[in-house]
Amino acid sequence: MEVLKTIISISVMASLLALLVVIADKLLNNYGECSIDINKGSRILKVQGGTTLLSALSLQKIFIPSACGGKATCGLCKVRIIDGGGVILPTEEPYLTAEEVKNGMRLSCQVKVKRDIKISIPEELFSIRQFKTKVARITQMTHDIKEFELVLPDSETITFKAGQYIQVLSKPYDKIKEPVSRAYSIASVPSMEGKLEIIVRQVPGGICTSYMHQYLKVGDELTLSGPYGDFYLRETGKELVMIAGGSGLAPIKSIVLDVIERNLDRQMTFFFGAVTMKDLYYVDYFRDLERKYGNFRYVPALSKPAPEEAWDGEIGLITNVVEQHVKDANDKGAYLCGSPGMINACINVLKKNGFTDDMIYFDKF
């Protein structure tokens, strides 16, 4: 009997402590209304304290780039904190250089708005808009990649540079109770008015890619914002070396079509790396471009083609194939899009052949 009384007493005390913690959290974290001073008074926002700076700005229709949706895994949502940001968190440290720390740069997804805060952001971010689009087409490109055609509302257009990306906002589904935001490069050419194309690879366990692949249907509404990113064609380098894998094909396709459409005097070689033939897509499309335009060359490569595929193209890791074809950096610029591992390996190969940092542009995903 005494044991039972003791157990009950402990349970009651534990419940009271848990209740006190909840009440304390509510009281202590009730930060009330806070102000966000942007660019020395250019804009002053009144927001409810307690949320992240990234979320607070988004609710005010100011969209900061964030490929990971605020999970501190992409490092894109950097803003300069002038005052009121608190201490740098361990989650931010891997993404900030010593110079950035010195200049007050922070990850906005990790900075909590607990008091009045002063920040500085690039003026061009004010032009980023949110759109509610309709899904016009879904095309299965490979076993794990789909292409989506999105139509903007009547009379609305999105102005972007070939190579930039948008952020898609998924809807709750199954056990996912909250919408999430993820970044996807635009695959269509900027002149395509009123519509966009994006290419999405299914990531195992990915919240947004699972929504896109398994739940999104033709005719559904899809909310997005953009454009974002500094991965776009530069004026330097007359010969373009383009390297991609998987859904990294999207921004390269946009850049290639933009160069052709604007009749720019640029030579282009597009290296696309895959494992087997089932991972290849848009092959006939790029072969056709190669036949039509003398300034474009397409070089697909398979790292492990199956014997029954009878593959007669380049074989090996894309880095090896690039090294065989690109012998120097004379008047060249490199544009890379793919996984971090692929990007880093390609950068090493290019630098061995004379490329410097200012000649290499990339998007990691």
C-alpha positions in Angstrom: 0.0 0.0 0.0 2.8 2.4 0.9 4.5 1.6 -2.4 1.3 2.5 -4.3 1.0 5.8 -2.4 4.6 6.6 -3.2 4.0 5.9 -6.9 0.9 8.1 -6.9 2.7 10.9 -5.1 5.6 10.9 -7.6 3.2 10.8 -10.6 1.3 13.8 -9.2 4.5 15.8 -8.6 5.7 14.9 -12.1 2.4 16.2 -13.6 2.6 19.4 -11.5 6.2 20.0 -12.6 5.3 19.4 -16.3 2.4 21.8 -15.9 4.7 24.4 -14.4 7.1 24.0 -17.2 4.4 24.6 -19.8 3.1 27.7 -17.9 6.6 29.1 -17.5 7.3 28.6 -21.2 4.2 30.4 -22.1 5.0 33.3 -19.7 8.7 33.6 -20.4 8.5 33.2 -24.2 5.6 35.6 -24.6 7.8 38.3 -26.2 4.9 40.4 -27.3 5.1 42.7 -30.3 8.6 43.3 -31.7 9.9 45.6 -34.5 12.1 44.6 -37.3 14.1 47.5 -38.7 15.2 46.7 -42.2 18.1 48.6 -43.9 18.3 51.5 -41.5 14.6 52.4 -41.4 13.8 51.7 -45.0 11.1 49.4 -43.7 10.0 48.8 -40.1 7.8 45.8 -39.5 5.7 45.0 -36.4 5.6 41.3 -35.7 4.7 38.9 -32.9 7.8 37.8 -31.1 8.8 34.2 -30.6 9.1 33.1 -34.2 12.2 32.8 -36.3 13.4 35.9 -38.4 12.9 33.8 -41.6 9.3 33.1 -40.7 8.5 36.6 -39.4 9.8 38.1 -42.7 7.9 35.5 -44.8 4.6 36.4 -43.0 5.3 40.0 -44.1 5.8 38.9 -47.7 9.6 39.4 -47.6 11.1 36.1 -48.8 14.6 35.1 -47.9 16.2 32.3 -49.9 16.0 29.0 -48.0 16.4 25.7 -49.9 15.9 23.6 -46.8 12.8 25.4 -45.5 14.4 26.6 -42.3 16.2 23.4 -41.1 19.7 24.9 -41.0 21.0 22.5 -43.6 21.5 24.8 -46.7 23.0 28.0 -45.3 21.3 30.2 -47.9 19.1 32.3 -45.6 21.9 34.6 -44.4 21.1 38.2 -43.4 23.2 40.8 -41.6 22.1 41.4 -38.0 23.0 44.9 -36.9 21.4 44.7 -33.5 19.2 42.4 -31.4 20.0 38.9 -32.8 21.5 37.3 -29.8 24.4 34.9 -29.8 25.4 32.7 -32.8 24.1 29.2 -32.4 26.1 26.0 -33.0 23.7 25.2 -35.8 24.9 28.3 -37.7 28.6 28.0 -37.2 29.3 25.5 -40.1 27.8 27.9 -42.6 29.5 31.1 -41.5 33.0 32.2 -42.4 35.1 34.2 -39.9 34.6 37.3 -42.1 30.8 36.8 -42.1 30.7 36.4 -38.4 32.7 39.6 -38.1 30.2 41.4 -40.3 27.2 40.2 -38.4 25.9 37.6 -40.8 23.5 35.1 -39.4 21.1 32.3 -40.6 17.7 33.9 -40.4 16.1 30.5 -39.8 18.0 30.2 -36.5 17.6 33.8 -35.2 14.6 34.1 -32.9 12.8 37.4 -32.8 12.7 38.0 -29.1 13.1 41.8 -29.0 13.4 44.7 -31.4 15.9 43.8 -34.1 17.8 45.6 -36.8 18.8 43.9 -40.0 20.2 44.5 -43.4 19.2 42.6 -46.6 19.8 43.2 -50.3 17.2 45.5 -51.9 16.5 42.9 -54.7 14.8 40.6 -52.1 11.9 43.1 -51.9 11.0 42.2 -55.5 10.5 38.5 -54.7 6.8 37.7 -54.9 4.5 34.8 -54.0 2.4 33.2 -56.7 -0.5 30.7 -56.6 -0.1 28.5 -59.7 -2.0 25.6 -61.2 -0.4 22.3 -62.2 -0.9 22.0 -65.9 1.3 18.9 -66.6 3.2 16.2 -64.8 5.6 14.1 -66.8 7.5 11.1 -65.5 11.0 11.6 -66.8 12.8 8.7 -65.1 12.0 6.2 -62.3 12.5 8.9 -59.7 12.3 12.2 -61.5 9.2 14.2 -62.6 8.7 17.4 -64.5 6.0 19.8 -63.5 4.5 22.5 -65.7 3.0 25.3 -63.6 0.7 28.0 -65.0 0.6 31.4 -63.4 -2.7 33.3 -62.9 -4.0 35.3 -65.9 -1.9 38.4 -66.6 0.8 37.5 -64.1 4.4 36.8 -65.0 7.6 36.0 -63.1 10.8 37.7 -64.2 13.9 35.6 -63.6 17.3 34.9 -65.0 18.0 31.5 -66.6 19.5 29.3 -63.8 17.6 30.8 -60.9 15.2 28.8 -58.6 11.8 29.1 -56.9 10.7 27.9 -53.5 7.6 25.6 -53.5 5.3 25.4 -50.5 3.8 22.0 -49.9 0.5 21.3 -48.2 -0.1 19.0 -45.2 -0.6 15.4 -46.1 -0.8 12.0 -44.4 1.2 12.5 -41.1 2.7 15.8 -42.2 0.8 18.5 -40.4 2.6 21.6 -41.5 3.5 23.0 -44.9 7.2 23.0 -45.8 9.2 25.0 -48.3 11.8 23.6 -50.6 13.8 25.0 -53.5 13.6 23.8 -57.1 15.5 25.2 -60.1 13.5 26.6 -63.0 13.9 24.4 -66.1 12.1 26.6 -68.6 13.4 29.6 -70.5 12.7 33.1 -69.1 10.8 34.2 -72.2 8.1 31.5 -71.5 5.4 33.9 -70.3 2.8 32.8 -67.8 4.3 29.4 -67.0 7.2 27.6 -65.4 8.7 24.1 -65.6 10.5 22.5 -62.6 12.2 19.1 -62.3 11.9 17.3 -59.0 13.7 14.1 -58.0 12.0 11.9 -55.4 14.2 12.0 -52.3 13.5 9.0 -50.0 11.7 10.3 -47.0 11.7 13.8 -48.4 8.6 15.7 -47.1 8.2 18.1 -50.1 9.4 15.7 -52.8 7.0 13.0 -51.5 4.2 15.6 -51.7 5.1 16.5 -55.2 5.5 12.9 -56.5 2.7 11.2 -54.6 0.0 13.7 -53.8 0.2 16.6 -56.2 -2.1 16.2 -59.2 -2.8 18.0 -62.5 -5.2 20.9 -61.8 -4.1 21.3 -58.2 -3.0 24.7 -56.8 0.7 25.1 -55.9 2.0 28.1 -54.0 5.6 29.3 -54.8 7.8 32.3 -54.4 10.7 33.6 -56.3 12.9 34.1 -58.1 16.0 33.4 -56.0 19.6 32.6 -56.5 22.8 33.9 -58.1 23.4 30.9 -60.3 22.9 32.4 -63.8 24.9 33.2 -66.9 27.8 35.7 -66.5 29.4 37.8 -69.1 32.8 36.3 -68.7 34.0 33.2 -70.4 33.0 32.7 -74.1 33.0 28.9 -73.8 30.6 27.4 -71.3 31.4 24.1 -69.6 28.2 22.8 -68.0 28.1 19.8 -65.7 25.0 18.3 -64.1 23.5 15.1 -62.6 19.9 14.1 -61.7 17.5 17.0 -61.4 20.5 19.4 -61.7 19.7 19.3 -65.4 16.9 21.9 -64.8 18.9 25.1 -64.6 21.4 24.0 -67.2 18.5 23.4 -69.6 17.2 26.9 -68.9 20.6 28.5 -69.5 21.2 26.5 -72.8 17.8 27.5 -74.2 18.3 31.1 -73.1 21.7 31.3 -74.9 20.2 29.8 -78.1 17.1 32.0 -78.0 19.1 35.2 -77.5 21.6 34.1 -80.2 24.5 34.8 -77.8 28.0 34.1 -79.1 28.9 31.3 -76.7 30.1 27.8 -77.2 28.4 25.3 -74.9 29.3 21.8 -73.8 26.9 20.0 -71.5 28.2 17.0 -69.5 25.5 15.0 -67.8 26.4 12.2 -65.4 24.2 9.2 -64.6 24.6 5.7 -63.3 22.6 3.6 -65.9 20.4 4.4 -68.9 17.3 4.4 -66.6 18.7 7.6 -65.0 19.0 9.4 -68.3 16.3 11.8 -69.6 16.0 14.5 -72.2 18.6 12.6 -74.3 16.7 13.0 -77.6 15.9 16.6 -76.8 19.5 17.6 -76.3 20.7 15.5 -79.3 18.2 17.4 -81.4 19.6 20.7 -80.1 23.1 19.5 -80.9 22.1 18.8 -84.5 20.4 22.2 -84.9 23.0 24.4 -83.3 26.7 24.3 -83.9 27.5 26.1 -80.7 26.0 23.3 -78.5 27.5 19.9 -77.6 25.9 17.2 -75.4 28.0 14.6 -73.6 26.1 12.1 -71.4 28.1 9.6 -69.4 27.2 6.5 -67.4 29.3 5.4 -64.5 27.9 1.8 -64.4 26.0 0.9 -67.5 24.3 -2.5 -67.5 25.7 -4.9 -70.1 22.2 -5.4 -71.6 21.9 -1.7 -72.2 24.5 -1.7 -75.0 25.5 1.8 -74.1 27.9 3.2 -76.7 28.5 6.6 -75.1 31.0 7.9 -72.5 31.6 5.5 -69.6 33.0 6.5 -66.2 32.4 9.1 -63.5 31.5 12.5 -64.9 34.6 14.0 -63.3 36.8 11.6 -65.4 34.8 12.4 -68.6 35.1 16.1 -68.0 38.9 15.8 -67.4 39.3 14.0 -70.7 37.4 16.7 -72.7 38.3 19.9 -70.9 42.1 20.4 -71.2 42.4 24.1 -70.2 40.5 27.1 -68.8 41.2 29.6 -71.6 38.2 32.0 -71.9 35.9 29.5 -70.2 33.3 29.5 -67.5 32.0 26.5 -65.7 28.4 26.0 -64.5 27.7 23.1 -62.2 24.5 21.7 -60.7 24.1 18.5 -58.7 24.9 16.9 -55.4 27.5 18.4 -53.1 29.8 15.4 -53.7 29.6 15.7 -57.4 30.1 19.5 -57.3 33.2 19.3 -55.1 34.8 16.6 -57.2 34.1 18.6 -60.4 35.6 21.8 -58.9 38.8 19.9 -58.0 39.1 18.6 -61.6 38.5 22.0 -63.1 41.0 23.7 -60.8 43.6 21.1 -61.8 43.1 22.3 -65.4 43.5 26.0 -64.6 40.0 27.2 -63.5 39.9 29.7 -60.7 37.1 30.3 -58.2 35.8 33.3 -60.2 35.3 31.1 -63.3 33.2 28.4 -61.5 29.5 28.9 -60.7 27.4 26.2 -59.0 24.2 25.2 -57.3 24.4 22.4 -54.7 21.2 20.4 -53.8 
